[in-house]
Amino acid sequence: MKIGVMVDSFRVGLEAGIAKAVEVGAQGVQIYAVQGEMAPENLSAARRSEIRRSIEDRGLVVSALCGDLGGHGFALPEEHPWRIEKSKRILDLAVDLGTIVVTTHIGVIPRNPAHPRWSILQAACEEIGAYGDARGVRFAIETGPEPADVLARFLGSLATRSVQVNLDPANLAMVTGDDPVKAVRTLAKHIVHTHAKDGLRLRAVDPETVYDAFATGSASGHEIGTWFREVPLGEGAVDFDAYLAALESIGYEGFLTIEREVGDDPERDIREAVGFLETRLKRPPHG
């Protein structure tokens, strides 16, 4: 397994973030590719080549792009035209930057396949997935909004093979209360990328409520902070020794990409997270 970092977690911009990824000892970087300088529509062919060269010249690779479009994901069919088109352009960008993974949230998958939202999400994933099949890129749904068994059932209903999983253990622990170790086994054949993140579930809240709050801004940061809390690796509910052992047992050799979405000193937290993972992967500490 390889250690990556989310460039945006450093909060210093693309080039400085790539440089810091090298400094902390990462082997790869994930980049948010929806808005600003990394939005596909803002990147010429020359700039794409320049970014890829800048990353590779530093001995890094792109572990994945983040193509999360926010809102309710693909739950609203009237938004499908622009969301699907944008997702395809992000898949194209992934090819240009040398990665085969784009991670995203698609919306909350209902437990019952007869629920109208099931077929709505299915339709979007089939279209994007067919494009991913043709381009050789995986469209990886991030865990969290639903238990792992529901996600596995949904993936099994798709004809496309390129819609897969970005396993975020903290999201499962914080939102659904699902066991990340069991999730690895449940989703084993679908996992193409993971996030290294930890957190605590402070009280049970319906995932529909949680993700609607993020989509609409209907809950304050304080209220969300009473539901769950992201914490540094090793300080939350994720049993990383068991989690990493489970990933090893299924033959996972991809990235553990550190994502730090909160905190006053993200660089310190990311540096400590790299050390935390190096210890558990039995590697000599960076530097």
PyRosetta script that sets phi, psi and omega in degrees:
from pyrosetta import init, pose_from_sequence

init()
pose = pose_from_sequence("MKIGVMVDSFRVGLEAGIAKAVEVGAQGVQIYAVQGEMAPENLSAARRSEIRRSIEDRGLVVSALCGDLGGHGFALPEEHPWRIEKSKRILDLAVDLGTIVVTTHIGVIPRNPAHPRWSILQAACEEIGAYGDARGVRFAIETGPEPADVLARFLGSLATRSVQVNLDPANLAMVTGDDPVKAVRTLAKHIVHTHAKDGLRLRAVDPETVYDAFATGSASGHEIGTWFREVPLGEGAVDFDAYLAALESIGYEGFLTIEREVGDDPERDIREAVGFLETRLKRPPHG")
pose.set_psi(1, 148.1)
pose.set_omega(1, -176.7)
pose.set_phi(2, -115.9)
pose.set_psi(2, 152.5)
pose.set_omega(2, -178.4)
pose.set_phi(3, -101.0)
pose.set_psi(3, 125.7)
pose.set_omega(3, 176.1)
pose.set_phi(4, -122.4)
pose.set_psi(4, 171.1)
pose.set_omega(4, 175.6)
pose.set_phi(5, -136.6)
pose.set_psi(5, 147.2)
pose.set_omega(5, 171.7)
pose.set_phi(6, -79.2)
pose.set_psi(6, 112.9)
pose.set_omega(6, -177.0)
pose.set_phi(7, -54.0)
pose.set_psi(7, -40.2)
pose.set_omega(7, -176.3)
pose.set_phi(8, -66.2)
pose.set_psi(8, -20.6)
pose.set_omega(8, -179.9)
pose.set_phi(9, -66.1)
pose.set_psi(9, -23.5)
pose.set_omega(9, 177.7)
pose.set_phi(10, -72.3)
pose.set_psi(10, -24.6)
pose.set_omega(10, 178.7)
pose.set_phi(11, 61.8)
pose.set_psi(11, 38.5)
pose.set_omega(11, -178.4)
pose.set_phi(12, -128.4)
pose.set_psi(12, 7.8)
pose.set_omega(12, -177.4)
pose.set_phi(13, 94.3)
pose.set_psi(13, 169.2)
pose.set_omega(13, -171.5)
pose.set_phi(14, -64.5)
pose.set_psi(14, -59.5)
pose.set_omega(14, -173.5)
pose.set_phi(15, -63.2)
pose.set_psi(15, -44.7)
pose.set_omega(15, 178.9)
pose.set_phi(16, -66.2)
pose.set_psi(16, -34.5)
pose.set_omega(16, 178.8)
pose.set_phi(17, -66.7)
pose.set_psi(17, -39.1)
pose.set_omega(17, 177.0)
pose.set_phi(18, -63.7)
pose.set_psi(18, -43.0)
pose.set_omega(18, 178.6)
pose.set_phi(19, -61.5)
pose.set_psi(19, -41.0)
pose.set_omega(19, 179.6)
pose.set_phi(20, -68.2)
pose.set_psi(20, -32.6)
pose.set_omega(20, 176.7)
pose.set_phi(21, -59.4)
pose.set_psi(21, -39.8)
pose.set_omega(21, 176.3)
pose.set_phi(22, -65.2)
pose.set_psi(22, -44.6)
pose.set_omega(22, -176.9)
pose.set_phi(23, -60.4)
pose.set_psi(23, -38.1)
pose.set_omega(23, -177.0)
pose.set_phi(24, -84.0)
pose.set_psi(24, -7.0)
pose.set_omega(24, 175.5)
pose.set_phi(25, 96.5)
pose.set_psi(25, 19.8)
pose.set_omega(25, 178.7)
pose.set_phi(26, -75.1)
pose.set_psi(26, 157.7)
pose.set_omega(26, 176.2)
pose.set_phi(27, -104.5)
pose.set_psi(27, -14.5)
pose.set_omega(27, -179.0)
pose.set_phi(28, -153.7)
pose.set_psi(28, 168.3)
pose.set_omega(28, 179.7)
pose.set_phi(29, -134.0)
pose.set_psi(29, 143.0)
pose.set_omega(29, 168.5)
pose.set_phi(30, -107.0)
pose.set_psi(30, 141.1)
pose.set_omega(30, -174.2)
pose.set_phi(31, -128.3)
pose.set_psi(31, 133.0)
pose.set_omega(31, 174.5)
pose.set_phi(32, -71.9)
pose.set_psi(32, 124.6)
pose.set_omega(32, -170.4)
pose.set_phi(33, -128.3)
pose.set_psi(33, 50.5)
pose.set_omega(33, -177.6)
pose.set_phi(34, -117.8)
pose.set_psi(34, -44.2)
pose.set_omega(34, -175.3)
pose.set_phi(35, -126.7)
pose.set_psi(35, 168.6)
pose.set_omega(35, 173.4)
pose.set_phi(36, 67.2)
pose.set_psi(36, -148.1)
pose.set_omega(36, -172.0)
pose.set_phi(37, -65.4)
pose.set_psi(37, -21.8)
pose.set_omega(37, -178.1)
pose.set_phi(38, -99.9)
pose.set_psi(38, 4.8)
pose.set_omega(38, 174.7)
pose.set_phi(39, -65.5)
pose.set_psi(39, 136.5)
pose.set_omega(39, -176.7)
pose.set_phi(40, -53.2)
pose.set_psi(40, -38.3)
pose.set_omega(40, -177.4)
pose.set_phi(41, -69.8)
pose.set_psi(41, -13.3)
pose.set_omega(41, -179.6)
pose.set_phi(42, -100.2)
pose.set_psi(42, 3.6)
pose.set_omega(42, -174.2)
pose.set_phi(43, -116.8)
pose.set_psi(43, 115.6)
pose.set_omega(43, 174.6)
pose.set_phi(44, -73.5)
pose.set_psi(44, 167.4)
pose.set_omega(44, 176.9)
pose.set_phi(45, -60.3)
pose.set_psi(45, -39.6)
pose.set_omega(45, -179.9)
pose.set_phi(46, -64.8)
pose.set_psi(46, -41.6)
pose.set_omega(46, -179.7)
pose.set_phi(47, -67.6)
pose.set_psi(47, -36.6)
pose.set_omega(47, 177.0)
pose.set_phi(48, -61.5)
pose.set_psi(48, -44.4)
pose.set_omega(48, 178.6)
pose.set_phi(49, -63.8)
pose.set_psi(49, -38.5)
pose.set_omega(49, 179.6)
pose.set_phi(50, -64.3)
pose.set_psi(50, -44.3)
pose.set_omega(50, 179.8)
pose.set_phi(51, -64.1)
pose.set_psi(51, -45.6)
pose.set_omega(51, -180.0)
pose.set_phi(52, -60.4)
pose.set_psi(52, -43.5)
pose.set_omega(52, 179.9)
pose.set_phi(53, -64.2)
pose.set_psi(53, -40.2)
pose.set_omega(53, 179.3)
pose.set_phi(54, -61.2)
pose.set_psi(54, -39.5)
pose.set_omega(54, 179.9)
pose.set_phi(55, -71.5)
pose.set_psi(55, -47.9)
pose.set_omega(55, -176.5)
pose.set_phi(56, -69.1)
pose.set_psi(56, -33.0)
pose.set_omega(56, 178.7)
pose.set_phi(57, -65.4)
pose.set_psi(57, -21.9)
pose.set_omega(57, 177.5)
pose.set_phi(58, -91.2)
pose.set_psi(58, 5.8)
pose.set_omega(58, 178.7)
pose.set_phi(59, 81.2)
pose.set_psi(59, 16.8)
pose.set_omega(59, -179.9)
pose.set_phi(60, -107.6)
pose.set_psi(60, 167.7)
pose.set_omega(60, 169.1)
pose.set_phi(61, -130.3)
pose.set_psi(61, 164.5)
pose.set_omega(61, 173.1)
pose.set_phi(62, -86.2)
pose.set_psi(62, 114.8)
pose.set_omega(62, -179.8)
pose.set_phi(63, -71.9)
pose.set_psi(63, -36.0)
pose.set_omega(63, -179.6)
pose.set_phi(64, -171.6)
pose.set_psi(64, 162.6)
pose.set_omega(64, 164.8)
pose.set_phi(65, -103.9)
pose.set_psi(65, 149.5)
pose.set_omega(65, 171.7)
pose.set_phi(66, -97.9)
pose.set_psi(66, 116.7)
pose.set_omega(66, -179.0)
pose.set_phi(67, -112.1)
pose.set_psi(67, 29.2)
pose.set_omega(67, -178.4)
pose.set_phi(68, -70.9)
pose.set_psi(68, 116.9)
pose.set_omega(68, -175.5)
pose.set_phi(69, -89.7)
pose.set_psi(69, 2.5)
pose.set_omega(69, 176.9)
pose.set_phi(70, 72.8)
pose.set_psi(70, -165.9)
pose.set_omega(70, -179.3)
pose.set_phi(71, 60.5)
pose.set_psi(71, -141.2)
pose.set_omega(71, -179.1)
pose.set_phi(72, -95.3)
pose.set_psi(72, 21.9)
pose.set_omega(72, -179.8)
pose.set_phi(73, 63.4)
pose.set_psi(73, -127.3)
pose.set_omega(73, -178.5)
pose.set_phi(74, -107.4)
pose.set_psi(74, 24.9)
pose.set_omega(74, -176.8)
pose.set_phi(75, -77.0)
pose.set_psi(75, -18.2)
pose.set_omega(75, -177.7)
pose.set_phi(76, -107.9)
pose.set_psi(76, 108.0)
pose.set_omega(76, -174.4)
pose.set_phi(77, -60.5)
pose.set_psi(77, -28.2)
pose.set_omega(77, 179.6)
pose.set_phi(78, -67.1)
pose.set_psi(78, -17.6)
pose.set_omega(78, 178.2)
pose.set_phi(79, -95.1)
pose.set_psi(79, -4.6)
pose.set_omega(79, -176.4)
pose.set_phi(80, -56.6)
pose.set_psi(80, -44.2)
pose.set_omega(80, -175.5)
pose.set_phi(81, -53.8)
pose.set_psi(81, -50.7)
pose.set_omega(81, -176.8)
pose.set_phi(82, -76.5)
pose.set_psi(82, -34.7)
pose.set_omega(82, -179.5)
pose.set_phi(83, -68.5)
pose.set_psi(83, -41.4)
pose.set_omega(83, 178.9)
pose.set_phi(84, -67.0)
pose.set_psi(84, -43.7)
pose.set_omega(84, 178.8)
pose.set_phi(85, -61.7)
pose.set_psi(85, -44.6)
pose.set_omega(85, 179.4)
pose.set_phi(86, -62.8)
pose.set_psi(86, -41.0)
pose.set_omega(86, -180.0)
pose.set_phi(87, -63.2)
pose.set_psi(87, -39.5)
pose.set_omega(87, 177.4)
pose.set_phi(88, -62.3)
pose.set_psi(88, -38.7)
pose.set_omega(88, 179.8)
pose.set_phi(89, -68.4)
pose.set_psi(89, -32.2)
pose.set_omega(89, 176.7)
pose.set_phi(90, -70.5)
pose.set_psi(90, -36.5)
pose.set_omega(90, 174.5)
pose.set_phi(91, -61.5)
pose.set_psi(91, -40.4)
pose.set_omega(91, 176.5)
pose.set_phi(92, -61.1)
pose.set_psi(92, -43.4)
pose.set_omega(92, 179.5)
pose.set_phi(93, -62.1)
pose.set_psi(93, -39.1)
pose.set_omega(93, 178.2)
pose.set_phi(94, -57.8)
pose.set_psi(94, -44.4)
pose.set_omega(94, 178.0)
pose.set_phi(95, -58.8)
pose.set_psi(95, -45.3)
pose.set_omega(95, -177.6)
pose.set_phi(96, -65.8)
pose.set_psi(96, -28.2)
pose.set_omega(96, -178.3)
pose.set_phi(97, -96.2)
pose.set_psi(97, 1.4)
pose.set_omega(97, 172.3)
pose.set_phi(98, 84.1)
pose.set_psi(98, 24.4)
pose.set_omega(98, 175.5)
pose.set_phi(99, -119.7)
pose.set_psi(99, 157.8)
pose.set_omega(99, 179.3)
pose.set_phi(100, -113.9)
pose.set_psi(100, 15.6)
pose.set_omega(100, -177.2)
pose.set_phi(101, -130.8)
pose.set_psi(101, 131.5)
pose.set_omega(101, 168.7)
pose.set_phi(102, -123.9)
pose.set_psi(102, 123.3)
pose.set_omega(102, -179.5)
pose.set_phi(103, -98.1)
pose.set_psi(103, 153.5)
pose.set_omega(103, -177.8)
pose.set_phi(104, -163.9)
pose.set_psi(104, 166.2)
pose.set_omega(104, 165.0)
pose.set_phi(105, -107.3)
pose.set_psi(105, 134.4)
pose.set_omega(105, -178.8)
pose.set_phi(106, -103.1)
pose.set_psi(106, -7.7)
pose.set_omega(106, -172.1)
pose.set_phi(107, 114.3)
pose.set_psi(107, 171.4)
pose.set_omega(107, -176.7)
pose.set_phi(108, -80.2)
pose.set_psi(108, 119.0)
pose.set_omega(108, 177.8)
pose.set_phi(109, -79.2)
pose.set_psi(109, 124.1)
pose.set_omega(109, -179.5)
pose.set_phi(110, -71.3)
pose.set_psi(110, 153.6)
pose.set_omega(110, 178.8)
pose.set_phi(111, -66.4)
pose.set_psi(111, -35.7)
pose.set_omega(111, -174.4)
pose.set_phi(112, -94.5)
pose.set_psi(112, 117.8)
pose.set_omega(112, 178.4)
pose.set_phi(113, -60.3)
pose.set_psi(113, -16.5)
pose.set_omega(113, 177.9)
pose.set_phi(114, -80.0)
pose.set_psi(114, -10.2)
pose.set_omega(114, 177.7)
pose.set_phi(115, -64.5)
pose.set_psi(115, 137.0)
pose.set_omega(115, -177.4)
pose.set_phi(116, -55.0)
pose.set_psi(116, -32.4)
pose.set_omega(116, -176.5)
pose.set_phi(117, -67.9)
pose.set_psi(117, -26.8)
pose.set_omega(117, 179.8)
pose.set_phi(118, -56.8)
pose.set_psi(118, -52.2)
pose.set_omega(118, -177.6)
pose.set_phi(119, -70.4)
pose.set_psi(119, -29.1)
pose.set_omega(119, 177.3)
pose.set_phi(120, -66.3)
pose.set_psi(120, -46.3)
pose.set_omega(120, 178.2)
pose.set_phi(121, -67.4)
pose.set_psi(121, -37.3)
pose.set_omega(121, 178.6)
pose.set_phi(122, -59.4)
pose.set_psi(122, -46.2)
pose.set_omega(122, -177.5)
pose.set_phi(123, -60.6)
pose.set_psi(123, -44.1)
pose.set_omega(123, 179.8)
pose.set_phi(124, -65.1)
pose.set_psi(124, -44.3)
pose.set_omega(124, -177.9)
pose.set_phi(125, -66.6)
pose.set_psi(125, -35.4)
pose.set_omega(125, 178.3)
pose.set_phi(126, -64.4)
pose.set_psi(126, -42.1)
pose.set_omega(126, -178.5)
pose.set_phi(127, -69.6)
pose.set_psi(127, -46.5)
pose.set_omega(127, 179.1)
pose.set_phi(128, -66.7)
pose.set_psi(128, -40.2)
pose.set_omega(128, -179.7)
pose.set_phi(129, -63.1)
pose.set_psi(129, -39.5)
pose.set_omega(129, 177.6)
pose.set_phi(130, -61.6)
pose.set_psi(130, -38.6)
pose.set_omega(130, 177.2)
pose.set_phi(131, -67.6)
pose.set_psi(131, -40.7)
pose.set_omega(131, 176.9)
pose.set_phi(132, -63.3)
pose.set_psi(132, -39.1)
pose.set_omega(132, 176.5)
pose.set_phi(133, -57.3)
pose.set_psi(133, -44.3)
pose.set_omega(133, -177.6)
pose.set_phi(134, -68.6)
pose.set_psi(134, -32.3)
pose.set_omega(134, -175.5)
pose.set_phi(135, -96.4)
pose.set_psi(135, -8.8)
pose.set_omega(135, -179.8)
pose.set_phi(136, 75.3)
pose.set_psi(136, 31.0)
pose.set_omega(136, -178.7)
pose.set_phi(137, -121.1)
pose.set_psi(137, 139.2)
pose.set_omega(137, 178.0)
pose.set_phi(138, -91.3)
pose.set_psi(138, 133.3)
pose.set_omega(138, 175.9)
pose.set_phi(139, -101.5)
pose.set_psi(139, 100.6)
pose.set_omega(139, -166.4)
pose.set_phi(140, -99.7)
pose.set_psi(140, 114.4)
pose.set_omega(140, 179.5)
pose.set_phi(141, -75.5)
pose.set_psi(141, 128.1)
pose.set_omega(141, -179.6)
pose.set_phi(142, -81.1)
pose.set_psi(142, 135.1)
pose.set_omega(142, -180.0)
pose.set_phi(143, -70.2)
pose.set_psi(143, 155.9)
pose.set_omega(143, 175.4)
pose.set_phi(144, 141.5)
pose.set_psi(144, -50.3)
pose.set_omega(144, -175.8)
pose.set_phi(145, -69.9)
pose.set_psi(145, -19.7)
pose.set_omega(145, -178.9)
pose.set_phi(146, -144.3)
pose.set_psi(146, 158.4)
pose.set_omega(146, 176.5)
pose.set_phi(147, -61.9)
pose.set_psi(147, 158.1)
pose.set_omega(147, -175.9)
pose.set_phi(148, -61.0)
pose.set_psi(148, -35.2)
pose.set_omega(148, -177.9)
pose.set_phi(149, -68.4)
pose.set_psi(149, -32.6)
pose.set_omega(149, 177.4)
pose.set_phi(150, -68.8)
pose.set_psi(150, -44.0)
pose.set_omega(150, 178.5)
pose.set_phi(151, -62.1)
pose.set_psi(151, -42.1)
pose.set_omega(151, 179.8)
pose.set_phi(152, -62.4)
pose.set_psi(152, -40.6)
pose.set_omega(152, 179.3)
pose.set_phi(153, -64.6)
pose.set_psi(153, -41.1)
pose.set_omega(153, 179.4)
pose.set_phi(154, -63.6)
pose.set_psi(154, -46.3)
pose.set_omega(154, -179.8)
pose.set_phi(155, -61.7)
pose.set_psi(155, -36.6)
pose.set_omega(155, 179.0)
pose.set_phi(156, -67.6)
pose.set_psi(156, -17.0)
pose.set_omega(156, -179.2)
pose.set_phi(157, -87.1)
pose.set_psi(157, -7.0)
pose.set_omega(157, -174.8)
pose.set_phi(158, -92.1)
pose.set_psi(158, 145.1)
pose.set_omega(158, 174.9)
pose.set_phi(159, -79.5)
pose.set_psi(159, -33.3)
pose.set_omega(159, 179.9)
pose.set_phi(160, -69.1)
pose.set_psi(160, 148.5)
pose.set_omega(160, 178.2)
pose.set_phi(161, -103.2)
pose.set_psi(161, -7.1)
pose.set_omega(161, -174.4)
pose.set_phi(162, -90.7)
pose.set_psi(162, -10.0)
pose.set_omega(162, 174.4)
pose.set_phi(163, -82.8)
pose.set_psi(163, 113.6)
pose.set_omega(163, -172.8)
pose.set_phi(164, -132.3)
pose.set_psi(164, -148.2)
pose.set_omega(164, -170.6)
pose.set_phi(165, -132.8)
pose.set_psi(165, 134.4)
pose.set_omega(165, 164.1)
pose.set_phi(166, -104.0)
pose.set_psi(166, 107.5)
pose.set_omega(166, -174.0)
pose.set_phi(167, -86.5)
pose.set_psi(167, 113.8)
pose.set_omega(167, 175.8)
pose.set_phi(168, -108.9)
pose.set_psi(168, 103.9)
pose.set_omega(168, -174.8)
pose.set_phi(169, -65.4)
pose.set_psi(169, -32.8)
pose.set_omega(169, -178.6)
pose.set_phi(170, -67.3)
pose.set_psi(170, -39.5)
pose.set_omega(170, 178.7)
pose.set_phi(171, -59.1)
pose.set_psi(171, -42.2)
pose.set_omega(171, 178.6)
pose.set_phi(172, -63.7)
pose.set_psi(172, -46.7)
pose.set_omega(172, -178.0)
pose.set_phi(173, -65.9)
pose.set_psi(173, -38.1)
pose.set_omega(173, -174.1)
pose.set_phi(174, -81.2)
pose.set_psi(174, -37.6)
pose.set_omega(174, -169.8)
pose.set_phi(175, -101.6)
pose.set_psi(175, -51.4)
pose.set_omega(175, -176.3)
pose.set_phi(176, -95.1)
pose.set_psi(176, -17.9)
pose.set_omega(176, -174.5)
pose.set_phi(177, 75.7)
pose.set_psi(177, 13.7)
pose.set_omega(177, -179.5)
pose.set_phi(178, -74.4)
pose.set_psi(178, 149.4)
pose.set_omega(178, -180.0)
pose.set_phi(179, -82.4)
pose.set_psi(179, 115.4)
pose.set_omega(179, -178.5)
pose.set_phi(180, -59.9)
pose.set_psi(180, -31.2)
pose.set_omega(180, -179.8)
pose.set_phi(181, -67.0)
pose.set_psi(181, -45.9)
pose.set_omega(181, 176.8)
pose.set_phi(182, -65.4)
pose.set_psi(182, -34.7)
pose.set_omega(182, 179.5)
pose.set_phi(183, -62.0)
pose.set_psi(183, -37.5)
pose.set_omega(183, 177.8)
pose.set_phi(184, -58.5)
pose.set_psi(184, -44.8)
pose.set_omega(184, -178.0)
pose.set_phi(185, -70.0)
pose.set_psi(185, -38.9)
pose.set_omega(185, -178.7)
pose.set_phi(186, -66.1)
pose.set_psi(186, -38.6)
pose.set_omega(186, -173.8)
pose.set_phi(187, -104.1)
pose.set_psi(187, 11.7)
pose.set_omega(187, -169.0)
pose.set_phi(188, -44.7)
pose.set_psi(188, -50.2)
pose.set_omega(188, -173.3)
pose.set_phi(189, -75.4)
pose.set_psi(189, -7.5)
pose.set_omega(189, -176.5)
pose.set_phi(190, -105.8)
pose.set_psi(190, -10.4)
pose.set_omega(190, -171.6)
pose.set_phi(191, -77.4)
pose.set_psi(191, 118.5)
pose.set_omega(191, 179.2)
pose.set_phi(192, -118.4)
pose.set_psi(192, -8.8)
pose.set_omega(192, -179.2)
pose.set_phi(193, -163.1)
pose.set_psi(193, 151.8)
pose.set_omega(193, 176.4)
pose.set_phi(194, -136.8)
pose.set_psi(194, 156.8)
pose.set_omega(194, 170.1)
pose.set_phi(195, -105.6)
pose.set_psi(195, 137.4)
pose.set_omega(195, 173.8)
pose.set_phi(196, -96.2)
pose.set_psi(196, 101.4)
pose.set_omega(196, -175.4)
pose.set_phi(197, -150.0)
pose.set_psi(197, 152.9)
pose.set_omega(197, -178.3)
pose.set_phi(198, -134.0)
pose.set_psi(198, 156.7)
pose.set_omega(198, -179.3)
pose.set_phi(199, -170.3)
pose.set_psi(199, 172.5)
pose.set_omega(199, -179.6)
pose.set_phi(200, -125.6)
pose.set_psi(200, 137.5)
pose.set_omega(200, 173.0)
pose.set_phi(201, -92.0)
pose.set_psi(201, 115.5)
pose.set_omega(201, -175.8)
pose.set_phi(202, -87.7)
pose.set_psi(202, -32.5)
pose.set_omega(202, 171.5)
pose.set_phi(203, -159.1)
pose.set_psi(203, 152.0)
pose.set_omega(203, -177.3)
pose.set_phi(204, -72.1)
pose.set_psi(204, 126.9)
pose.set_omega(204, 176.8)
pose.set_phi(205, -135.2)
pose.set_psi(205, 138.9)
pose.set_omega(205, 178.5)
pose.set_phi(206, -55.8)
pose.set_psi(206, 125.4)
pose.set_omega(206, 178.4)
pose.set_phi(207, -54.2)
pose.set_psi(207, -29.8)
pose.set_omega(207, 176.5)
pose.set_phi(208, -59.8)
pose.set_psi(208, -41.2)
pose.set_omega(208, 179.2)
pose.set_phi(209, -66.5)
pose.set_psi(209, -42.9)
pose.set_omega(209, -178.0)
pose.set_phi(210, -61.8)
pose.set_psi(210, -51.4)
pose.set_omega(210, -174.1)
pose.set_phi(211, -76.6)
pose.set_psi(211, -24.8)
pose.set_omega(211, 172.7)
pose.set_phi(212, -68.5)
pose.set_psi(212, -36.8)
pose.set_omega(212, 178.1)
pose.set_phi(213, -63.3)
pose.set_psi(213, -41.1)
pose.set_omega(213, 177.0)
pose.set_phi(214, -66.6)
pose.set_psi(214, -39.4)
pose.set_omega(214, -175.7)
pose.set_phi(215, -70.1)
pose.set_psi(215, -36.7)
pose.set_omega(215, -172.7)
pose.set_phi(216, -109.0)
pose.set_psi(216, -11.2)
pose.set_omega(216, -175.4)
pose.set_phi(217, 70.3)
pose.set_psi(217, 25.6)
pose.set_omega(217, -175.2)
pose.set_phi(218, -78.6)
pose.set_psi(218, -11.4)
pose.set_omega(218, 178.1)
pose.set_phi(219, -120.0)
pose.set_psi(219, 142.9)
pose.set_omega(219, 179.3)
pose.set_phi(220, -74.9)
pose.set_psi(220, 161.5)
pose.set_omega(220, 176.1)
pose.set_phi(221, -59.0)
pose.set_psi(221, -35.5)
pose.set_omega(221, 178.9)
pose.set_phi(222, -64.7)
pose.set_psi(222, -43.0)
pose.set_omega(222, -179.0)
pose.set_phi(223, -64.6)
pose.set_psi(223, -44.7)
pose.set_omega(223, 177.9)
pose.set_phi(224, -60.4)
pose.set_psi(224, -35.4)
pose.set_omega(224, 178.8)
pose.set_phi(225, -67.6)
pose.set_psi(225, -14.0)
pose.set_omega(225, 174.5)
pose.set_phi(226, -88.9)
pose.set_psi(226, -10.1)
pose.set_omega(226, 179.8)
pose.set_phi(227, -89.3)
pose.set_psi(227, -46.6)
pose.set_omega(227, -178.9)
pose.set_phi(228, -157.6)
pose.set_psi(228, 167.2)
pose.set_omega(228, -179.4)
pose.set_phi(229, -144.6)
pose.set_psi(229, 126.5)
pose.set_omega(229, 172.7)
pose.set_phi(230, -76.6)
pose.set_psi(230, 136.1)
pose.set_omega(230, -178.2)
pose.set_phi(231, -134.0)
pose.set_psi(231, 164.0)
pose.set_omega(231, 177.7)
pose.set_phi(232, -59.3)
pose.set_psi(232, 155.8)
pose.set_omega(232, -179.3)
pose.set_phi(233, -54.9)
pose.set_psi(233, 134.5)
pose.set_omega(233, 178.5)
pose.set_phi(234, 91.4)
pose.set_psi(234, -6.5)
pose.set_omega(234, -178.3)
pose.set_phi(235, -109.1)
pose.set_psi(235, 4.4)
pose.set_omega(235, -177.0)
pose.set_phi(236, -116.9)
pose.set_psi(236, -155.3)
pose.set_omega(236, -174.0)
pose.set_phi(237, -86.7)
pose.set_psi(237, -8.9)
pose.set_omega(237, -179.0)
pose.set_phi(238, -80.3)
pose.set_psi(238, 121.7)
pose.set_omega(238, 175.9)
pose.set_phi(239, -83.5)
pose.set_psi(239, 92.6)
pose.set_omega(239, -171.9)
pose.set_phi(240, -67.3)
pose.set_psi(240, -31.2)
pose.set_omega(240, 177.6)
pose.set_phi(241, -62.8)
pose.set_psi(241, -46.8)
pose.set_omega(241, 179.6)
pose.set_phi(242, -70.2)
pose.set_psi(242, -36.9)
pose.set_omega(242, -178.9)
pose.set_phi(243, -65.1)
pose.set_psi(243, -48.1)
pose.set_omega(243, 179.7)
pose.set_phi(244, -66.1)
pose.set_psi(244, -36.3)
pose.set_omega(244, 176.6)
pose.set_phi(245, -63.6)
pose.set_psi(245, -38.1)
pose.set_omega(245, 178.6)
pose.set_phi(246, -65.4)
pose.set_psi(246, -43.3)
pose.set_omega(246, 177.5)
pose.set_phi(247, -61.1)
pose.set_psi(247, -41.7)
pose.set_omega(247, 178.7)
pose.set_phi(248, -63.8)
pose.set_psi(248, -38.3)
pose.set_omega(248, -176.5)
pose.set_phi(249, -66.3)
pose.set_psi(249, -25.1)
pose.set_omega(249, 178.7)
pose.set_phi(250, -94.5)
pose.set_psi(250, 2.8)
pose.set_omega(250, 177.4)
pose.set_phi(251, 81.6)
pose.set_psi(251, 20.7)
pose.set_omega(251, 179.4)
pose.set_phi(252, -70.1)
pose.set_psi(252, 127.5)
pose.set_omega(252, -179.6)
pose.set_phi(253, -125.9)
pose.set_psi(253, 16.0)
pose.set_omega(253, -177.4)
pose.set_phi(254, -87.1)
pose.set_psi(254, -155.1)
pose.set_omega(254, -173.4)
pose.set_phi(255, -91.1)
pose.set_psi(255, 144.6)
pose.set_omega(255, 164.2)
pose.set_phi(256, -105.8)
pose.set_psi(256, 96.6)
pose.set_omega(256, -173.2)
pose.set_phi(257, -96.6)
pose.set_psi(257, 118.1)
pose.set_omega(257, -176.6)
pose.set_phi(258, -73.6)
pose.set_psi(258, 125.3)
pose.set_omega(258, 177.3)
pose.set_phi(259, -122.9)
pose.set_psi(259, 123.9)
pose.set_omega(259, 179.6)
pose.set_phi(260, -125.8)
pose.set_psi(260, 106.7)
pose.set_omega(260, -173.1)
pose.set_phi(261, -98.2)
pose.set_psi(261, -7.1)
pose.set_omega(261, -178.8)
pose.set_phi(262, -135.7)
pose.set_psi(262, -177.7)
pose.set_omega(262, 176.0)
pose.set_phi(263, 99.3)
pose.set_psi(263, 151.0)
pose.set_omega(263, -176.8)
pose.set_phi(264, -84.8)
pose.set_psi(264, -20.1)
pose.set_omega(264, -176.8)
pose.set_phi(265, -133.7)
pose.set_psi(265, 74.0)
pose.set_omega(265, -175.0)
pose.set_phi(266, -61.0)
pose.set_psi(266, -35.0)
pose.set_omega(266, -179.5)
pose.set_phi(267, -61.8)
pose.set_psi(267, -43.7)
pose.set_omega(267, 177.9)
pose.set_phi(268, -61.4)
pose.set_psi(268, -45.5)
pose.set_omega(268, -178.5)
pose.set_phi(269, -62.9)
pose.set_psi(269, -40.4)
pose.set_omega(269, -179.9)
pose.set_phi(270, -67.9)
pose.set_psi(270, -41.6)
pose.set_omega(270, 179.3)
pose.set_phi(271, -61.5)
pose.set_psi(271, -42.9)
pose.set_omega(271, 178.7)
pose.set_phi(272, -67.8)
pose.set_psi(272, -34.1)
pose.set_omega(272, 178.3)
pose.set_phi(273, -65.9)
pose.set_psi(273, -39.9)
pose.set_omega(273, 176.5)
pose.set_phi(274, -59.9)
pose.set_psi(274, -46.2)
pose.set_omega(274, 178.4)
pose.set_phi(275, -61.7)
pose.set_psi(275, -40.3)
pose.set_omega(275, 178.4)
pose.set_phi(276, -58.6)
pose.set_psi(276, -46.5)
pose.set_omega(276, -178.8)
pose.set_phi(277, -71.2)
pose.set_psi(277, -39.4)
pose.set_omega(277, 178.9)
pose.set_phi(278, -58.9)
pose.set_psi(278, -40.7)
pose.set_omega(278, 179.4)
pose.set_phi(279, -62.3)
pose.set_psi(279, -45.2)
pose.set_omega(279, -176.8)
pose.set_phi(280, -75.9)
pose.set_psi(280, -23.2)
pose.set_omega(280, 174.6)
pose.set_phi(281, -90.2)
pose.set_psi(281, 3.1)
pose.set_omega(281, 177.4)
pose.set_phi(282, 58.0)
pose.set_psi(282, 48.5)
pose.set_omega(282, 176.4)
pose.set_phi(283, -113.7)
pose.set_psi(283, 150.2)
pose.set_omega(283, 176.2)
pose.set_phi(284, -62.4)
pose.set_psi(284, 140.4)
pose.set_omega(284, -179.0)
pose.set_phi(285, -60.9)
pose.set_psi(285, 144.6)
pose.set_omega(285, 179.1)
pose.set_phi(286, -62.0)
pose.set_psi(286, 136.4)
pose.set_omega(286, 176.2)
pose.set_phi(287, 76.0)
pose.dump_pdb("model.pdb")
